[in-house]
Structures are given as structure tokens and as C-alpha cells.
Amino acid sequence: MNEEFLSKRLSARTEQGLLRKLSSENNRIDFSSNDYLGFARSLELKELLAAELEILNLKQVTGSGSGGSRLLTGNSKYAEELEKFIADFHRAEAGLIFNSGYTANTGLLSSVAQKADMILYDELSHASVYDGVRLSKADSFPFRHNDASHLEDRLKFLRSANPSQQEIFVVVESVYSMDGDFAPLIEIASLCEDYKAKLIVDEAHATGIFGERGEGKVVEIGLEKQVFARVHTFGKALGCHGAIVLGSEELRNYLINFSRPFIYTTALPPAVFAAIKATYNLLNSSNNNILIIRKLISLFKFKIEEFKISGFLKSASPIQSLLIPGNDKVKETASLIQKDGFDVRPILSPTVPKGKERIRVCLHAFNTEEEISALLSSVKKQVSALPEIVLASS
Ligand SMILES: Cc1ncc(COP(=O)(O)O)c(C=O)c1O
């Protein structure tokens, strides 16, 4: 079979040093996964899951596919009660579970925003937001990262220049996936109120971490009533899989009717619904791991100062990124740190803007203080060996 059209593009990627490859597990210390609370490896969670499977009468997990989309045979009382339970946990009126955070964002944005509408989104939004914007028929505009005045200029312009503009949606992440910084939610929510825009907050990296029990940033700040929709994913701190869109009962009904990524796909298997319930039971039962991760974030920031490492972006979340501009340089530095036994990954452009390539360090409740010190000592060694010019451009 002639597949030259594929190999040409792959060769171009290889030449640019950008070829992506799957790699299997390694024995390095995990400073890379999004399993911030260690739930994906939790024995306590395993027991809670067994209890949920018992309720579902699903001790045999094999062959437990859902058999159809939620609108056909894939629905259950258990799934609907779970949605209500999660909505209550996050202090929302209602929620609808999607098969992943990716489909939650694409399913939400592509369906709620219509042709005459406008989506304003932070330029550092996740790829699933970009793809949701592309799938919708609305106009769109990326505002500068965390720049509320840029957003306000645009809102002002839209509301004065085009009074017939129906709905304006503003999309932000409460914690940004690559920089680990927070959206200025209070300011943005207030702008949305002033300009009658609907605020959508992706809480992927805040779920399980912020709020007293991990309810997310919106609850932590008390903005539940000012937000049109929230997306919480289960694949990161919750160590599971899937996502929920939270909002009004009306929004839930709307998504069931119009969101193609919800309608035209097989529902998650019942065992995954049980696993999601078990992770929420674990969150409800103790906030110990949340307290530990918060302590480790403070410790990490303190140690960066102590080791005098420059180049880390300011962040008070488990995501701590060290800028090392240049794809080759960041790949090489990451591989030297990996050789010291730490699982850190380079993030290359175009995933991040050119010149903002970085090593993205993720902290976890299971990382020890000694591991953090040893990692930073390795980072210090490798960064000190870099030519000044590389660091200066960060
Ligand atoms: C901000 C953000 N939103 C959505 C997603 C997608 O979530 P999922 O992995 O559940 O598809 C991610 C995953 O990387 C993310 O970082």
C-alpha cells in the first residue's frame, strides 16, 4: 500500500525533532503524571471501588461494557444518581458525565455556542477548548493569557459594535495545565456579569486540589452562582477517567439533546461509573492528601529559592514549570534529569509557544521531601551546565 502521504509528514516531523512516540512505564520517581493525590495507586480506593462494584452487583468487571450510548442502553439509575451526587459535591444544580475531559469541552462548546455567538477564550487554553471552539459555528477570539483588561476591551467592543451579538461565552481554566497559574476568576466573573457574558471554567487541574474537599476553585472562591458551566475531569487528581459538565438543569437537558460528543458515543462502562463514585467517596472521607499536596507545593517553592534555581514560572499549584527555551535544549536537559532517576517530561513547541518550552514538574501527595530535594539538586546541576544565553531568553 502506498502510504507516502503519511510518511512524508512523519519525516518532516522527525527532521524538526518533533516526532511523538509512545513510551511505556519506567521505574523513575513520578514527577510527571497528573495523579496529584496518588488516587490512581491508592489501596484505600481499591477497597472503596470493590464496595461500589458490590452495590452495582458487578464483581466481575470483565465484559461489563455499557452496551450503548447514554440515550440508548448505556444509561442507568446509578449513573444519574452519581451525576446528582457529584453536582451536590461541587455545589451545582446539575451535571452530565462525558467520556473524557476532551469530549466534555468539545461537547459543551460546540453545542452551546451558535452561529451568531462569540467565544472569547484565554490563549493558553487546553487543546480541547481550541477544538471545541473550532467545532462550534460561533466566532471566536483568544485573549491574552490572564489579561482581564484585554478581555474587557474585547467585551466592550463587541457589546458596542454589534448589539445583535446574541451570546458571548468566556472560557478560562481555573488552573492552567502548562503554567500551573490561576485565572483571575473574581475579576473575570465580574466582567462577565457587567457585559452579560456566560462564563465557562475548566477545572481539570483544580479538581481534588482546591476547595476544602477538592471541590475546585469556583467553590473555593464562592463563584458557583456566577458561572454558567464548569468542567471537572476525573483523570487527573481523582486518578480515574471521564469528566462532568456542571451547570443548571436546563444546561444538562440541552447537552443531552444537542451535544454530539455526548449523544453519539458508547457510554462509559458501569465499572468506570463505580470507580468515579469511589474516588468521590475517598475525597469525602478525608482531606489528608489535599493537605499533604498543599504542604509539598509550599516546600517546593521554598526549595527553589534555597537552591537558587531561576526559570520556574510562578505557580501555587502542583504544576511547576521550568522554562528552558528551545526544543533541543529542553529535551536534552529532561533526558539528563531522567538519567538521575526522575520522571520529568519536556514540553515542546508547538504544544507551548515557541520560546516557552519547558520541563513540567508535577507534584504528588506521595512524593517525599527527600525526593523533592534530590530532584531539585539534579535540576540545579543540569541547569547550571546550560549556557547563560539559554536561560537569559526565558
Ligand atoms: C485543562 C484541561 N482540560 C481538559 C483536559 C482533557 O481531559 P481528559 O484527559 O479527561 O480528556 C485536559 C487534559 O490534559 C486539561 O489539561
The ligand as an SDF file (V2000), in Angstrom:
LIG
                    3D

 16 16  0  0  0  0  0  0  0  0999 V2000
   -7.2390   21.9060   31.1220 C   0  0  0  0  0  0  0  0  0  0  0  0
   -7.6090   20.5630   30.5830 C   0  0  0  0  0  0  0  0  0  0  0  0
   -8.8750   20.3760   30.1470 N   0  0  0  0  0  0  0  0  0  0  0  0
   -9.2620   19.1920   29.6510 C   0  0  0  0  0  0  0  0  0  0  0  0
   -8.3880   18.1340   29.5470 C   0  0  0  0  0  0  0  0  0  0  0  0
   -8.8480   16.8460   28.9680 C   0  0  0  0  0  0  0  0  0  0  0  0
   -9.1740   15.9370   29.9960 O   0  0  0  0  0  0  0  0  0  0  0  0
   -9.1520   14.3740   29.7290 P   0  0  0  0  0  0  0  0  0  0  0  0
   -7.7280   13.9350   29.9000 O   0  0  0  0  0  0  0  0  0  0  0  0
  -10.0790   13.8190   30.7570 O   0  0  0  0  0  0  0  0  0  0  0  0
   -9.6370   14.1520   28.3410 O   0  0  0  0  0  0  0  0  0  0  0  0
   -7.0720   18.2690   29.9950 C   0  0  0  0  0  0  0  0  0  0  0  0
   -6.1370   17.1290   29.8950 C   0  0  0  0  0  0  0  0  0  0  0  0
   -4.9700   17.2350   29.7040 O   0  0  0  0  0  0  0  0  0  0  0  0
   -6.6690   19.5280   30.5080 C   0  0  0  0  0  0  0  0  0  0  0  0
   -5.4230   19.7200   30.9310 O   0  0  0  0  0  0  0  0  0  0  0  0
  1  2  1  0
  2  3  1  0
  2 15  2  0
  3  4  2  0
  4  5  1  0
  5  6  1  0
  5 12  2  0
  6  7  1  0
  7  8  1  0
  8  9  2  0
  8 10  1  0
  8 11  1  0
 12 13  1  0
 12 15  1  0
 13 14  2  0
 15 16  1  0
M  END
$$$$
